[in-house]
Amino acid sequence: MLNTPPIDLTPKPLQDKKVRALRGKGLLHLPLLRKYAPFIHEDLAAVYARDLRKWLLIAPVIGVITGLITTAIAVVILNRMWPPILNYYVRHHWAMLPGLLLGCIATGLIMQCLTPDPDEHSTEEIIRSYHEHQGDVNMRPFLSKLLAAITTVGFGGSAALEGPSIYGGGAIGSWLWKQLRRAQRFSLDARDRRIMLICGAAAGMSAVFRAPLTGIVFSLEMPYKDDLAHEALLPSLIASVVSFMTLSAFLGSAPLFDFAAEPSFTRRDLFWCALLGLAIGLIGMAFVTTFRRVRTFCVNWRAPHWVKLSIGGALTALCGIAFVYFYRGPLTPLGPNYEAVGLILQHSHSSAELVLFGLLKMAATIFTLGAGGVSAMFVPLFLTGGSFGVAFAQSVAHSPALALYAAVGMASFIAAGYKTPLAAVVFVAEATGGHAFIIPSLIGAAVAYAVSGDASASGDQRLHEAVKVHALQGISVGDVMQSDVIAAPAMLSLREFAATLSPHTRHEVFPVFDSGTLIGTCSVWSLSHVPPQEWDTRKVRDITRPLLARISPQTDLPEALRLLLRGDSEPMLLVVEEDHRVVGILTKGDILQTLVLPQVESAFEEETAVPSPA
């Protein structure tokens, strides 16, 4: 007997009516789903409490634009300029001097004539913008600074491509924030501009080294010496991957510095790696301290910028000439030096040659970037550490694993110089293809990071992020600022200024105006440093301190508090509209009152509340 399915004897119109009823109810009207739907909605609301959708749209745009810019820079310098120039330098050693003079003078003239501040550029500008300008980057000299980076690196300056790539990506992130904010898209606030700045920097680093994980980690470590810019993690991850894919579509995705990894390492190797990290940490501290002193001297020197760079270019050229005088060959301590990794690892070099190469590479980097060259020193640190690592393996550890010690030296010098130990190890693993080096590199980088202390190649890195008070979220500066601003004219004598001070005046610092233009602030404390007998002849301008930290009324209070808690900050912030009109001031006391008053009011309400009847 055949098993046949039961026949529904319901008339056809009634069957259609039942189907429509079930469809009308839908699955969500089932009792079980209706019971647990609120819990699912609550969980999803908690998971997506942050507006992640905007980063899924904004971060890829930053990644694509930054990837295209980085690709163009890499093609111009690595494919068009540096190879023929390097070959000419190798055949005609003395050509290094006029070549570097030409490149450095061109850089100096570009920065002096086409940028508002020739000493503000590259990675330093991005870090300073993150800490002091709420992520705001001036886009007017954008192309000029990229051109100056090309002339610096392309003619043989001891630097590489990470400077213009990080600057270009960060500037694009800041610029895109302004465009979206003007178009009133995605409800972006001041905090989002800092996130987009770091997001662009990560994309630039990821593309230039074909290492997306390095871009993420470096950008999060870059603003601080012992902290991370945690809020930029997700956008940086997305932008880095997209930027890497964009560049790979044109130039390929192979590791930039490919060399064979050792299959294993011994306990003896780990001991020597720690000792190598110790030695490089001390060398890195001395190098960074020297670089900061030279950089400070050049910034304060009143000579024209192109004169400073011409001297730096000549000294850089002498470093290259000195090396090829003793060791003839294609290895030189000039230019982006990407080819030097293969030359160090795949050719036989004496320890003396490698040590001299490292020392002259450090000197050339100080002369190029200390004098004002436009780029960064990530690759110079990388190469110097690699040469010292191979020399250490040959002369001290007596190990055949030259690649292992080169990798440890690279990671250690980056960790000591840039205070980015995690990025240093990740970079070695990604850019060299040597993933077997991670553990030894971690040991060397950790020791070098600890030994080098707070010395950093970046003068704008902070120790840690300021404490963020969650109770201030949602409150803007305009809600709590003091709008009654007492200003001081710049040409007012100090005696007249002192006479205007009242015992009832709350301020200790006053904005100073000269012909209607805000030029800085003066404090009562500065007045006390001038002898009273000079008050009639000295002007307020003489005790005025330039004020960099300005803030808009729409900025949220956590961002304002971060600026006020900086180690070198003023005791107040000037609240300025877009037309540069001062509308108020903000102090730590104003923010403290914002925190205290709600608590006092809440306590008062609890004490005076009428108990409800039982």
JOZI-V612667 format. One record per backbone hydrogen bond with DSSP energy under -1.0 kcal/mol. NH is the residue of the N-H (numbers start at 1). CO is the residue of the C=O. Records with the same first field share a line. If there is no record, write none. Layout:
NH=CO / CO
This chain:
15=11
16=12
17=13
18=14
19=15
20=16
21=17
22=18
23=19
24=20
25=21
26=22
29=26
30=27
34=30
35=31
36=32
37=33
40=36
41=37
42=38
43=39
44=40
45=41
46=42
47=43
48=44
49=46
52=50
56=52
58=54
59=55
62=58
63=59
64=60
65=61
66=62
67=63
68=64
69=65
70=66
71=67
72=68
73=69
74=70
75=71
76=72
77=73
78=74
79=75
80=75
81=76
82=77
85=81
86=82
87=83
88=84
89=85
90=86
91=87
92=88
95=92
96=93
99=95
100=96
101=97
102=98
103=99
104=100
105=101
106=102
107=103
108=104
109=105
110=106
111=107
112=108
113=109
114=110
120=117
125=121
126=122
127=123
128=124
129=125
130=126
131=127
132=128
135=129
136=133
142=139
145=141
146=142
147=143
148=144
149=145
150=146
151=147
152=148
153=149
154=150
156=153
157=152
159=157
165=161
166=162
167=163
168=164
169=165
170=166
171=167
172=168
173=169
174=170
175=171
176=172
177=173
178=174
179=175
180=176
181=177
182=178
183=179
185=180
194=190
195=191
196=192
197=193
198=194
199=195
200=196
201=197
202=198
203=199
204=200
205=201
206=202
207=203
208=204
209=205
211=206
215=211
216=212
217=213
218=214
219=215
220=216
221=217
222=218
224=221
225=462
226=463
229=220
230=228
232=229
233=230
236=232
237=233
238=234
239=235
240=236
241=237
242=238
243=239
244=240
245=241
246=242
247=243
248=244
249=245
250=247
251=247
252=248
257=431
259=432
270=266
271=267
272=268
273=269
274=270
275=271
276=272
277=273
278=274
279=275
280=276
281=277
282=278
283=279
284=280
285=281
286=282
287=283
288=284
289=285
290=286
291=287
292=288
293=289
294=290
295=291
296=292
297=293
298=294
299=295
300=296
301=297
308=304
309=305
310=306
311=307
312=308
313=309
314=310
315=311
316=312
317=313
318=314
319=315
320=316
321=317
322=318
323=319
324=320
325=321
326=322
327=323
335=156
340=337
343=339
344=340
345=341
346=342
354=350
355=351
356=352
357=353
358=354
359=355
360=356
361=357
362=358
363=359
364=360
365=361
366=362
367=363
368=364
369=365
370=366
373=368
381=377
382=378
383=379
384=380
385=381
386=382
387=383
388=384
389=385
390=386
391=387
392=388
393=389
394=390
395=391
396=392
397=392
399=393
402=400
405=401
406=402
407=403
408=404
409=405
410=406
411=407
412=408
413=409
414=410
415=411
416=412
417=413
418=414
424=420
425=421
426=422
427=423
428=424
429=425
430=426
431=427
432=428
435=433
437=434
438=435
441=437
442=438
443=439
444=440
445=441
446=442
447=443
448=444
449=445
450=446
451=447
452=448
455=452
457=417
462=223
472=469
473=470
475=472
477=555
478=553
479=476
480=477
481=477
482=585
485=483
488=511
490=513
492=489
494=538
495=535
497=493
498=494
499=495
500=496
505=502
510=522
512=520
513=488
514=517
517=514
519=512
521=545
522=510
524=508
527=523
528=524
529=526
530=527
534=531
535=532
538=534
540=492
541=490
542=539
543=540
544=541
545=521
551=574
555=552
557=475
560=556
561=557
562=558
563=559
564=560
565=561
569=566
573=586
574=549
575=584
576=551
577=581
580=577
583=575
584=575
585=482
586=573
591=587
592=588
593=589
594=590
595=591
596=592
597=593
600=596
601=597
602=598
603=599
604=600
605=601
606=602
607=603
608=604
